[in-house]
Amino acid sequence: MPCSLRILLALACVGCASELGPCDEVAATSPIYFDEGGNPAYPGQALTDVSCGAGTFCHASGVPSEDRFGAPAALDLDVGVALEPAELERLRRARRAAWNMRHAVYEQVASGAMPPPGAAGDTALSSAPRYRAHLGTADERALPQIASPEGLEILRNWLACGAHVIEATEGESTGIGDIVARAEVCPEGQAACDGACVDVLADPARCGGCGVTCGAGQSCVDGRCACDNALAACGADCVDLETDVAHCGACGESCGARVCAGATCADACPAETTDCGGSCVDLQSSVANCGGCGNACGAGEACAAGTCSCSAGLERCAGTCVDLQSSAAHCGACGAACGAGAVCQGGRCGCGAGLTECGGGCVDVSSDPAHCGGCGRACAAGEGCVDGGCVGCGPTVSFGADVEPVLMNRCTGSGCHSGGRPAASLSLESGRSHAELVGAPASCGGHTLVVPGDVEGSYLWSKLIGEGMCSGTQMPKRGESLPPAELDLVRSWICRGARDD
């Protein structure tokens, strides 16, 4: 009996007598997760897509035996959304396989047998898509690991409910699953609002998500509205939870007809306080009622002797209390703004760590060919800057004739960076690879895949040599490097400007 058939029969028997438990339909279909390309999936669908093949290994059609980690060729679980009509039959078969083998699938994962353990499995999983839910909001979160308690529960419930899948991103359902529109995916900490990616972690007009506006006197801090004057943010209002009658001790805790004193509802205000509409305050020190009821101090201000003034260490500049030691707009003195890219430290403008001021801007002299090793030290034509020294870029190469064939040969096999759902949403197929690489953001760490003229600053190079990576392993495959001659071609192409020729 062939080995793969024995494994398949064993899988069919594992856990046959066990029950997967109740089905929670809501949990099986929410929240919707999206990969780097904005492609949607239900929680269990996303978990299975990442852990059981992602179209490139283990339980995926067309994958060579050495990439299946012992999984039988008949057991395909490639349940990712069908981006092309031709993929619908693949999704139909995969969903049916997941349902028919539901007990075996769950038992294999729960026992730790699958996904593939060890370094080889980690390498395979590194090419899988990264899913996130609640994109661009304060509640954004990554898909849990399948072996975690949360991941196992998602898998169990998904299988118990019939392995729901999102079929496609447009059109009408063919009966395989549901239709959910593709999401506009922005970098982490940003959200697509009115067609543009905005910083929802710091934008008070979109704090934590589109349409979430902070109130007057509030700033957006880590995706949540916060008051600038040390009061508590209750919606758009800034209140003192110690005394506010409508928010006594906590937002929304109203004392009704009683008063609030010391974060507790009471029948009357203590003798040493003033009743400001039910709020028992000390007009000499209350930031919300400084010197009189309703007279709130501004950002960075404190109340002393009934008068609002800047807190210790702050100075008033243009009506706002600022720290002259760290304010880039008022560095060392009111109105003394630092230049682009510069920071204010100790009341003096300067460049951040690793950068040098050159001609009014901040540059990295270790890699900038216009300031290589020092300001104004420009490298000659055909040279790049590496570790502060000008180096020859090597021979002139053609992207179409020299570099693209390397990418096609080494990076598109087994459906990795090719097809409808390429790994990391990066297609390196002929005719697409240049546009997908040059100036394009990497899937993590805020890096750029290819920076023309800057080899060390190009994340593609980091992945090829296995250094400075923010996730995954060295590419193109299983931690193996390109041959030196092919690495030289890629390096020379980037160094000489990454032209599309």
HUUR-V291192 format. One record per residue. N is the residue number from 0. RES is the residue in three letters. PSI is psi in whole degrees, -180 to 180 (* if undefined). NEAR is the number of other ideal C-beta (glycine too) atoms within 8 Angstrom. Layout:
# HUUR-V291192
n->[N/N]
res->[RES/RES]
psi->[PSI/PSI]
near->[NEAR/NEAR]
This chain:
# HUUR-V291192
n->[0/1/2/3/4/5/6/7/8/9/10/11/12/13/14/15/16/17/18/19/20/21/22/23/24/25/26/27/28/29/30/31/32/33/34/35/36/37/38/39/40/41/42/43/44/45/46/47/48/49/50/51/52/53/54/55/56/57/58/59/60/61/62/63/64/65/66/67/68/69/70/71/72/73/74/75/76/77/78/79/80/81/82/83/84/85/86/87/88/89/90/91/92/93/94/95/96/97/98/99/100/101/102/103/104/105/106/107/108/109/110/111/112/113/114/115/116/117/118/119/120/121/122/123/124/125/126/127/128/129/130/131/132/133/134/135/136/137/138/139/140/141/142/143/144/145/146/147/148/149/150/151/152/153/154/155/156/157/158/159/160/161/162/163/164/165/166/167/168/169/170/171/172/173/174/175/176/177/178/179/180/181/182/183/184/185/186/187/188/189/190/191/192/193/194/195/196/197/198/199/200/201/202/203/204/205/206/207/208/209/210/211/212/213/214/215/216/217/218/219/220/221/222/223/224/225/226/227/228/229/230/231/232/233/234/235/236/237/238/239/240/241/242/243/244/245/246/247/248/249/250/251/252/253/254/255/256/257/258/259/260/261/262/263/264/265/266/267/268/269/270/271/272/273/274/275/276/277/278/279/280/281/282/283/284/285/286/287/288/289/290/291/292/293/294/295/296/297/298/299/300/301/302/303/304/305/306/307/308/309/310/311/312/313/314/315/316/317/318/319/320/321/322/323/324/325/326/327/328/329/330/331/332/333/334/335/336/337/338/339/340/341/342/343/344/345/346/347/348/349/350/351/352/353/354/355/356/357/358/359/360/361/362/363/364/365/366/367/368/369/370/371/372/373/374/375/376/377/378/379/380/381/382/383/384/385/386/387/388/389/390/391/392/393/394/395/396/397/398/399/400/401/402/403/404/405/406/407/408/409/410/411/412/413/414/415/416/417/418/419/420/421/422/423/424/425/426/427/428/429/430/431/432/433/434/435/436/437/438/439/440/441/442/443/444/445/446/447/448/449/450/451/452/453/454/455/456/457/458/459/460/461/462/463/464/465/466/467/468/469/470/471/472/473/474/475/476/477/478/479/480/481/482/483/484/485/486/487/488/489/490/491/492/493/494/495/496/497/498/499/500]
res->[MET/PRO/CYS/SER/LEU/ARG/ILE/LEU/LEU/ALA/LEU/ALA/CYS/VAL/GLY/CYS/ALA/SER/GLU/LEU/GLY/PRO/CYS/ASP/GLU/VAL/ALA/ALA/THR/SER/PRO/ILE/TYR/PHE/ASP/GLU/GLY/GLY/ASN/PRO/ALA/TYR/PRO/GLY/GLN/ALA/LEU/THR/ASP/VAL/SER/CYS/GLY/ALA/GLY/THR/PHE/CYS/HIS/ALA/SER/GLY/VAL/PRO/SER/GLU/ASP/ARG/PHE/GLY/ALA/PRO/ALA/ALA/LEU/ASP/LEU/ASP/VAL/GLY/VAL/ALA/LEU/GLU/PRO/ALA/GLU/LEU/GLU/ARG/LEU/ARG/ARG/ALA/ARG/ARG/ALA/ALA/TRP/ASN/MET/ARG/HIS/ALA/VAL/TYR/GLU/GLN/VAL/ALA/SER/GLY/ALA/MET/PRO/PRO/PRO/GLY/ALA/ALA/GLY/ASP/THR/ALA/LEU/SER/SER/ALA/PRO/ARG/TYR/ARG/ALA/HIS/LEU/GLY/THR/ALA/ASP/GLU/ARG/ALA/LEU/PRO/GLN/ILE/ALA/SER/PRO/GLU/GLY/LEU/GLU/ILE/LEU/ARG/ASN/TRP/LEU/ALA/CYS/GLY/ALA/HIS/VAL/ILE/GLU/ALA/THR/GLU/GLY/GLU/SER/THR/GLY/ILE/GLY/ASP/ILE/VAL/ALA/ARG/ALA/GLU/VAL/CYS/PRO/GLU/GLY/GLN/ALA/ALA/CYS/ASP/GLY/ALA/CYS/VAL/ASP/VAL/LEU/ALA/ASP/PRO/ALA/ARG/CYS/GLY/GLY/CYS/GLY/VAL/THR/CYS/GLY/ALA/GLY/GLN/SER/CYS/VAL/ASP/GLY/ARG/CYS/ALA/CYS/ASP/ASN/ALA/LEU/ALA/ALA/CYS/GLY/ALA/ASP/CYS/VAL/ASP/LEU/GLU/THR/ASP/VAL/ALA/HIS/CYS/GLY/ALA/CYS/GLY/GLU/SER/CYS/GLY/ALA/ARG/VAL/CYS/ALA/GLY/ALA/THR/CYS/ALA/ASP/ALA/CYS/PRO/ALA/GLU/THR/THR/ASP/CYS/GLY/GLY/SER/CYS/VAL/ASP/LEU/GLN/SER/SER/VAL/ALA/ASN/CYS/GLY/GLY/CYS/GLY/ASN/ALA/CYS/GLY/ALA/GLY/GLU/ALA/CYS/ALA/ALA/GLY/THR/CYS/SER/CYS/SER/ALA/GLY/LEU/GLU/ARG/CYS/ALA/GLY/THR/CYS/VAL/ASP/LEU/GLN/SER/SER/ALA/ALA/HIS/CYS/GLY/ALA/CYS/GLY/ALA/ALA/CYS/GLY/ALA/GLY/ALA/VAL/CYS/GLN/GLY/GLY/ARG/CYS/GLY/CYS/GLY/ALA/GLY/LEU/THR/GLU/CYS/GLY/GLY/GLY/CYS/VAL/ASP/VAL/SER/SER/ASP/PRO/ALA/HIS/CYS/GLY/GLY/CYS/GLY/ARG/ALA/CYS/ALA/ALA/GLY/GLU/GLY/CYS/VAL/ASP/GLY/GLY/CYS/VAL/GLY/CYS/GLY/PRO/THR/VAL/SER/PHE/GLY/ALA/ASP/VAL/GLU/PRO/VAL/LEU/MET/ASN/ARG/CYS/THR/GLY/SER/GLY/CYS/HIS/SER/GLY/GLY/ARG/PRO/ALA/ALA/SER/LEU/SER/LEU/GLU/SER/GLY/ARG/SER/HIS/ALA/GLU/LEU/VAL/GLY/ALA/PRO/ALA/SER/CYS/GLY/GLY/HIS/THR/LEU/VAL/VAL/PRO/GLY/ASP/VAL/GLU/GLY/SER/TYR/LEU/TRP/SER/LYS/LEU/ILE/GLY/GLU/GLY/MET/CYS/SER/GLY/THR/GLN/MET/PRO/LYS/ARG/GLY/GLU/SER/LEU/PRO/PRO/ALA/GLU/LEU/ASP/LEU/VAL/ARG/SER/TRP/ILE/CYS/ARG/GLY/ALA/ARG/ASP/ASP]
psi->[128/148/-45/-34/-39/-42/-42/-43/-38/-42/-39/-24/-21/125/15/-31/-11/159/145/-8/-173/162/127/99/-38/-46/-28/-21/9/149/164/132/151/140/-175/-25/2/10/132/159/147/160/-53/-33/-45/-43/-43/-39/-46/-45/-19/13/-46/27/-2/-11/168/-102/57/142/145/8/133/157/-34/-17/5/-8/39/-4/134/143/-23/-10/86/129/35/85/14/155/145/107/-14/148/-32/-17/-6/-40/-37/-45/-38/-47/-41/-41/-40/-40/-41/-41/-45/-32/25/-43/-43/-42/-48/-43/-38/-40/-45/-31/-10/3/-32/148/171/125/167/-176/-38/-42/-39/-39/-44/-44/-23/-21/-2/156/155/118/143/150/160/52/134/14/171/-18/8/138/154/160/132/162/143/-28/-6/160/-41/-42/-43/-38/-40/-46/-47/-49/-38/-45/-40/-29/1/12/58/141/152/124/-49/174/-4/168/-158/150/142/3/-9/-42/-155/166/124/132/149/146/150/113/125/166/157/136/-1/162/153/109/120/39/4/148/125/157/99/0/-17/-8/113/-17/-14/62/106/-11/164/136/1/106/131/154/176/137/13/150/162/116/114/39/11/142/134/142/144/-10/30/6/171/140/115/94/-131/-1/148/119/159/107/-16/-26/-14/121/-26/-14/66/102/-25/153/130/-5/93/144/-2/-125/-6/-173/165/125/124/36/19/138/137/170/-26/155/145/155/-33/3/168/137/107/83/35/-9/122/105/158/107/-15/-20/-6/119/-31/-18/68/107/-10/153/130/-2/87/141/157/-170/131/8/153/161/122/128/36/16/134/133/161/141/163/133/-4/154/150/121/121/39/4/141/123/161/107/-13/-19/-6/119/-23/-21/73/105/-25/154/131/-6/88/143/157/177/132/-9/158/160/120/123/29/13/138/139/174/154/176/132/-3/155/141/122/116/35/-3/167/124/160/101/-5/-19/-7/114/-17/-18/64/105/-7/162/132/-1/84/139/154/165/135/7/153/171/119/121/39/11/143/132/150/142/-6/-170/154/130/157/132/-50/-37/-29/-47/-48/-40/-34/-46/-42/-45/-38/-22/-5/-1/155/26/18/-82/54/173/-172/-25/71/152/137/22/32/110/129/28/157/134/-14/-26/-40/-48/-30/-17/-50/118/4/144/144/168/-2/159/2/18/165/135/-51/120/109/128/-10/91/-49/-27/2/122/-26/-42/-40/-42/-35/-32/-7/26/142/27/144/-10/164/-161/174/144/164/-19/123/42/8/147/157/154/149/-39/-38/-36/-40/-36/-46/-44/-46/-37/-47/-46/-37/12/1/46/155/86/*]
near->[3/5/5/9/9/9/11/11/8/8/12/9/7/10/8/8/3/7/3/9/7/4/9/8/7/6/9/13/10/7/6/11/13/14/14/9/9/10/14/13/17/14/16/15/15/13/15/13/16/13/11/14/13/15/9/14/12/15/10/14/6/5/12/6/5/4/11/12/10/4/9/9/8/6/11/13/14/15/14/13/13/13/9/6/5/5/10/12/7/11/17/9/9/12/13/8/11/14/10/6/11/12/11/13/14/14/11/11/15/7/6/6/6/9/12/10/6/6/5/9/11/9/10/16/11/9/11/12/15/12/13/12/13/9/12/12/11/9/7/10/6/6/11/9/5/12/8/8/5/7/12/13/8/13/15/11/14/16/14/11/12/6/13/12/14/14/13/11/11/6/5/4/10/6/3/11/10/9/12/7/7/10/9/8/10/10/7/5/8/12/13/13/11/4/5/6/9/11/7/20/10/7/10/11/6/14/14/13/12/11/6/10/9/12/11/4/10/14/10/15/8/5/12/10/15/9/12/10/13/5/11/10/13/10/6/8/8/14/12/13/12/8/18/13/13/8/15/15/9/7/9/7/8/8/13/5/3/10/14/17/10/6/8/8/8/11/4/5/10/7/4/4/11/10/9/11/6/9/14/14/13/8/12/9/8/12/14/15/16/15/10/8/9/7/9/12/11/12/9/11/13/11/13/8/4/9/8/11/7/9/9/4/5/10/10/8/13/5/5/9/12/13/8/13/10/8/11/10/8/13/15/10/7/9/7/9/8/10/9/6/8/13/9/14/8/4/8/8/11/9/9/9/3/5/10/11/10/11/5/6/9/12/11/9/15/11/12/11/12/7/13/15/10/9/10/7/10/8/10/6/3/7/12/14/16/10/5/9/8/11/8/5/10/8/4/6/12/8/13/8/7/11/12/12/8/12/12/12/8/11/11/12/8/9/13/13/12/9/7/7/14/13/11/10/12/11/11/14/10/6/4/9/13/10/7/10/12/10/7/10/8/11/9/8/7/6/10/11/14/13/10/10/10/13/11/9/8/13/12/11/12/12/11/13/9/10/5/5/10/7/8/7/10/10/8/8/8/7/7/6/8/10/6/6/6/10/12/9/12/14/12/13/13/17/12/13/6/14/8/7/5]
